[in-house]
């Protein structure tokens, strides 16, 4: 099942299958280690569209809600 990152629950894993954005967003995500094929784990999220924290490898990264909505993930429970 493919969903956007905001719909994942805390502790769930997924594989990035698409980033729906322009060149700037793609470049920013790549500098954070987030690109197609990357395995991620959702660590936490804030209420009311706050930032979302994910783990990419051994690194934790916080990204904004709007950016997270553009990251499509193949969901694994």
Residue, then its C-alpha position, 0 to 999 in steps of 0.5 A: x500500500x502506498x501512502x504519504x508520510x503523514x499517514x504513517x503511524x509512529x514506529x512504522x517502517x516504509x520505503x520511499x517510492x516517490x517524492x512529488x515536488x520540484x527540483x528544489x524539494x528533491x534536492x533538499x530531500x536528497x541532502x537529508x538522505x531521503x530519496x527513492x528506495x530509502x528505508x525510513x521509520x516514522x519516529x514522531x509527529x506533532x499535533x495540528x500539522x507540526x513537524x514529523x520526525x523520521x529515522x533515515x539510517x542512523x540519523x533522525x530528521x525533522x521535516x515540515x508537514x507540507x514536505x511530508x505530504x509529498x513523500x510517498x511511502x510503500x507502507x510496512x507495518 
